[in-house]
Amino acid sequence: MTDMLVDPAGRLRWRGRNHRCALGRGGVLTAKVEGDGATPAGRHPLRRVLYRPDRVTPPVTGLPVAALSPNDGWCDDPAHGDYNRMVRLPHPARCEALWRDDAIYDVIVVLGYNDDPVVAGRGSAIFLHVARPGYASTEGCVALSLPDLLTVLRDASAGDTLRVEPGP
């Protein structure tokens, strides 16, 4: 088990390399709640990788990998039983589409945040994904350039974690 270390200044350190990353618009918090835009501090296991097969090839990694489909989504409605879980769209609750027009979800690493067990309102859809141009803030995720994300994934395997250091 190895930690990818993320500092609150927007740097991810992994296997002797440093990568610029984007963090949540709400900063890094230890007490995350749904909708605050914060990246949750703590150690989050790397669960699996999802990718857009029409845009990228399957990432080379030691993590489980699966292709996304146009009907894939993630439930972010704390009042629903599927909260913080991958779902099929359309869905009766509020959900985020994973098949997006922009490129930020072309490669997604699902992080083990608020998933064992899921606690309603504690935050959902916390991923490691592709950064927007200029490393614009995320809604709570950690985001890298696509080349950096693919480099990080090449060395990742089951048991590795993303450790986000708390802000000041």
N, C-alpha and C positions, 0 to 999 in steps of 0.2 A: 504494500500500500504506500503510495506516494502522494503528497499534497501538491497541487498547483496552488501557489500562493498569490492572492490578489490583494493589493494594498488600496487604501481609500483614495490614493492619488491617480488610480487608473493604470496600474502596471500589473501584469500577470507574469510571475516567474515560474519557470518549469524546466527542469533538466538543464540548468545552466544558461538558459536563454531568457531574455526579457521581451515581453510583447506589450505594446500599448493596448489598452482596452477601454471600452465605455462602460459606465456603471449607471445605476438608476438616477433619475432626475431628483429623487428625494434623498440622495446620498446613500450611505451604508448605515443600517440600523440593526441593533440586536433585538428590538421589539417590533418586528414587521407586522403590518396589517394590510389587508386587501385594499388596493387603490391608493396607497401612500406613495407609490413610485420609487420606493427604496429597494436597494439590493440588500438581502438579508445577510448579516454577518454570521459566521460559523463555518463548520465543515460539512460539505454537501457531497455525497457520493455521486460519481458519474454513472448514471443508470444505463443509458443506451443512446444511440445516435439515430436521428431521423433525417432523411434527405429528400430533395426534389429530384426524382429520376429524369425529368425532362430538362433539367438545367445542369446537374452535376453527376459525376460518376459516384458509385458508392465509396465513401471515405475508407481509407486503409486505416484500420485501428484494431485494437484488441478488445474493444467494447462490442456488444451486440448492435447490429445495424439493420434498419428497416426503411423501406421506401415509403414516402408519404403518398397519399392519394388526394384528389380534389375535395373529398368529403371529410377529411380529417380536421378535427377541432380540439380545443382544450376548454373544459368548463371552468369558468371563473365566477360562478354564481354561488356564494356561500350558503344560500338557502336550499340548494339542490344536492341530492345524494351523490351526484357525479362530480362534485366540487374537487378541483385540482386533479382531474383525470382526463385522459385522452378520450374523446367521444367521436361519434359519427354525426355529421351535419346533414340535414337540419336536426336540431336538438331542441327540446322544449325549454331549456334554461339558457341563460346568457353564456355565450361561448366565444372564444377567439378562434378565427380560422387559421389553420396552420399552412394552408396552400395560399400564399399571398402574391400580390402583383409585384411588390418590391422583393428584394433579394435577401432580406434579413433572416428568413427561415429556410433558405436553400439548404443549410446544414444546421441542425439543432442537436445539442447535447441535453438530454433530459437530466436534470439534477434531482437528487434525493432531498428535496426541501419540502417540508410539510406533507409528506406522503406515507409516513409510517409511525403513527397513524395520521390521517388527514384531520386537521382541526379547522372547522369552519371559520373563515375570516382572517386566518393567519397568513394568507398569501397563496397565490397560485401561479402556475405557468412560469416558474423561475427556471430559465434555461441559460446555457452558454450558446450563443448564436453569432451570426454574421453582423458586424457593425455597419451602421448607416454611414454614408459619406461624412467625413469630418469627425467621426466618432461621436455623433450626437448622442445625448443621454438616452437610456432605455427606460422602460416602465418598471424596472427592477431586476432585469437580467444583467449578465456580463456578456459583452460582445467584443469580438476580435475581427480583424480583417479576415477575409476568406483564406488567403494563403497562410496566415498565422494559425487560424483555427485548424486547417488541414495538417499543418506541421505538428501542432500540439496533439492532435488525435492519433497521428502515426505512432507516438510513443505511449499512448494511454492504454490502460487495460483494466479489467474488472478489479475492483478494490481501490482504485485511485479516487482521489477526492479533490474538490475545489474548495480551498479554504479562504474565505473572505474575511480579512481583518477589519475590525470595527473602526469607525471614524473617530475623530478626536472628541 
